[in-house]
């Protein structure tokens, strides 16, 4: 047997890990990096051999194995899409479920292993992203900030969405360690601290796990909580609402901003105009769908010379984010409603800016009936001469007469699959992946395509598999499904 390398011995227990047979990966640290950079990343877990193969969902994101097992140099091209990505690790007989890795467009910093604020560098340029690791021996990470006068500080924690075993809280202290603002995280939820700072100077931002003796605290005996904090400090005017005075020696005014939750009715199809003012505002538009309808939303800002950097999202009735458009001057989002009900289109500014000039146009086209295809597993295994079924579940609008052709594409050499046709009444089909007796070993992604042959032009979609974390509640990861399925052809 190949020697077993233990990566981060403290975390070597395999329970609750993302693993594929003898390949175990618990987390990546840091869990992201800035576009256009090269960083060192630790892959924590147990590896049967080294080096191992790595697949990412973007060719511009490259993991290069180092000499030390578990250590990678990661090259992030400036052309990589900003946002979360999926990374898999594999060797000839197994593959891990996808892990989440985030590419940002602002400078990134890594928390010091010491909780002593005097040893941490002063960060005075924003926006910035902080990467940290909460463990049983290091339960508080401290960052030293130099903030300008009259700014709105936003610090958004991402931990649960990265599949951390616990949610993390955040607080802001002044230079004398007096508390200025505190934001506790609810269980299984990430949180954001938002405060108005009138007097600039040195402040301490602390990330920590609140509570002791609970299940999450016990998990930290063998696990670690990876997180990212996106921090911005934008010019702002003092809020006219309720304020809380910090110690008089600082003459600091702090406000906890409340999100705008009022919902306007959205006519479909329509062209709606709006203005993001004041700074930090989010405008919510409510609409209804019959389910399995494909919507196209477009926010126009750059094309009308607006300074708005649009953030376009679809939310459910409880304000959970279901989909978000990629960053762009004119943002576009194509979204298929999972079921009948009421939903929300939310428009805001990516940097929480706003004002009379931050105008936009929201275009909504008429929805089209659409289908949804899902599979239960994100990975499959074959041996030469063998076969394995792929059950594809189909969901269509009520009364649909669509005929769907289902095929497996991008298969390795020596693997075949006969396409299947789903008549209007069929709610599933089964594909059979078959390996020739001489099929060579392989590890690679493949897709299951679904085409509505009756539509003009033909509608094309891909079957998706759910992604389930070790600890994050269902649907709470940054990416919760993938159409990049995986096939291992064992030697």
Secondary structure as UniProt FT lines:
FT   STRAND          5..7
FT   HELIX           9..11
FT   TURN            15..16
FT   STRAND          18..20
FT   TURN            21..22
FT   STRAND          23..29
FT   STRAND          32..34
FT   TURN            35..36
FT   STRAND          38..47
FT   STRAND          53..56
FT   TURN            59..60
FT   STRAND          61..65
FT   TURN            69..70
FT   STRAND          71..76
FT   TURN            78..79
FT   STRAND          83..91
FT   TURN            92..93
FT   STRAND          94..95
FT   STRAND          99..104
FT   STRAND          107..110
FT   HELIX           117..119
FT   STRAND          122..123
FT   STRAND          128..134
FT   STRAND          140..147
FT   STRAND          151..158
FT   HELIX           160..162
FT   STRAND          169..174
FT   TURN            175..176
FT   STRAND          179..183
FT   TURN            187..188
FT   STRAND          192..197
FT   STRAND          201..208
FT   HELIX           215..219
FT   TURN            220..222
FT   STRAND          225..235
FT   STRAND          244..245
FT   TURN            248..251
FT   STRAND          253..254
FT   STRAND          263..265
FT   STRAND          270..275
FT   TURN            279..280
FT   STRAND          283..289
FT   STRAND          293..300
FT   HELIX           302..304
FT   STRAND          310..315
FT   TURN            317..318
FT   STRAND          321..324
FT   STRAND          331..336
FT   STRAND          341..349
FT   TURN            350..351
FT   TURN            356..357
FT   STRAND          359..364
FT   STRAND          368..369
FT   STRAND          372..375
FT   STRAND          379..383
FT   TURN            384..385
FT   STRAND          387..395
FT   TURN            398..399
FT   STRAND          404..409
FT   TURN            413..414
FT   STRAND          415..416
FT   STRAND          420..422
FT   TURN            424..425
FT   STRAND          428..435
FT   TURN            437..438
FT   STRAND          442..452
FT   TURN            453..454
FT   STRAND          459..462
FT   STRAND          464..466
FT   TURN            474..475
FT   STRAND          481..482
FT   STRAND          485..490
//
